[in-house]
Amino acid sequence: MYRVGEFALMTELTKETLRYYAEIKLLEPVYIDPANSYSYYDNNSYLTARLLFYLRKFDFSIQEMLEVVKQRSLDELEEILQEKKNKLKQQVTEIESLINVIDEFIDYGNGVEENDSME
């Protein structure tokens, strides 16, 4: 078993993040020593922690992470990741479109006509 500091280093999650995840029951320690209140994690906790690390990196919200860990089967993980990837691609498309509108607005403000920019 691993104490929270050691586990944080192993998983690339901060101690504060681990404490928060325990508080919201996303990743709870497997044992809390009643004498000193130290939290301990095991190898199964490690796998969940690494999954959570990557889900945050993939821009999953806490609510989405809770859903993945608590309500949906990990067998569905590939499908969940594909859904997230598709949403991110849609956001990229929307942002690129917005950037084009901003560029057109700037050009219009600078007196550049659409025909001028096509030459």
FENPE-V291056 format. One record per residue. PSI is psi in radians with two decimals (NA if undefined). NEAR is the number of other C-alpha atoms within 10 Angstrom. Layout:
psi=PSI near=NEAR
psi=PSI near=NEAR
This chain:
psi=2.70 near=14
psi=2.35 near=18
psi=2.82 near=15
psi=-0.72 near=20
psi=-0.81 near=15
psi=-0.74 near=13
psi=-0.65 near=23
psi=-0.79 near=19
psi=-0.73 near=11
psi=-0.64 near=14
psi=-0.15 near=18
psi=0.34 near=12
psi=2.55 near=17
psi=2.81 near=15
psi=-0.67 near=15
psi=-0.72 near=12
psi=-0.77 near=13
psi=-0.72 near=21
psi=-0.71 near=17
psi=-0.80 near=14
psi=-0.63 near=18
psi=-0.73 near=14
psi=-0.70 near=11
psi=0.11 near=11
psi=0.58 near=12
psi=-0.73 near=22
psi=1.74 near=21
psi=2.55 near=18
psi=2.63 near=21
psi=-0.35 near=13
psi=2.41 near=15
psi=2.07 near=14
psi=2.09 near=9
psi=-0.40 near=8
psi=-0.68 near=6
psi=0.02 near=7
psi=0.32 near=9
psi=2.42 near=12
psi=2.51 near=21
psi=2.48 near=19
psi=2.76 near=21
psi=-3.02 near=14
psi=-0.61 near=11
psi=-0.66 near=9
psi=-0.62 near=19
psi=-0.80 near=17
psi=-0.74 near=12
psi=-0.72 near=14
psi=-0.73 near=23
psi=-0.67 near=15
psi=-0.81 near=17
psi=-0.68 near=23
psi=-0.83 near=15
psi=-0.64 near=11
psi=-0.72 near=18
psi=-0.72 near=14
psi=-0.57 near=9
psi=0.21 near=13
psi=0.54 near=12
psi=2.43 near=17
psi=2.91 near=11
psi=-0.73 near=15
psi=-0.76 near=9
psi=-0.68 near=15
psi=-0.74 near=18
psi=-0.73 near=18
psi=-0.77 near=13
psi=-0.83 near=20
psi=-0.68 near=16
psi=-0.64 near=12
psi=-0.49 near=10
psi=2.58 near=13
psi=2.47 near=11
psi=-0.30 near=12
psi=-0.40 near=8
psi=0.06 near=10
psi=-0.74 near=14
psi=-0.75 near=10
psi=-0.74 near=11
psi=-0.76 near=16
psi=-0.65 near=14
psi=-0.73 near=11
psi=-0.79 near=12
psi=-0.75 near=16
psi=-0.75 near=13
psi=-0.70 near=12
psi=-0.73 near=12
psi=-0.70 near=14
psi=-0.70 near=12
psi=-0.72 near=12
psi=-0.71 near=12
psi=-0.79 near=12
psi=-0.78 near=12
psi=-0.71 near=12
psi=-0.74 near=12
psi=-0.69 near=12
psi=-0.74 near=12
psi=-0.70 near=12
psi=-0.72 near=12
psi=-0.72 near=12
psi=-0.73 near=12
psi=-0.79 near=12
psi=-0.77 near=12
psi=-0.72 near=16
psi=-0.75 near=13
psi=-0.81 near=12
psi=-0.75 near=15
psi=-0.75 near=12
psi=-0.47 near=10
psi=0.10 near=9
psi=0.25 near=10
psi=2.10 near=13
psi=2.73 near=12
psi=-0.67 near=11
psi=-0.62 near=7
psi=-0.66 near=9
psi=-0.22 near=9
psi=-0.15 near=6
psi=NA near=5
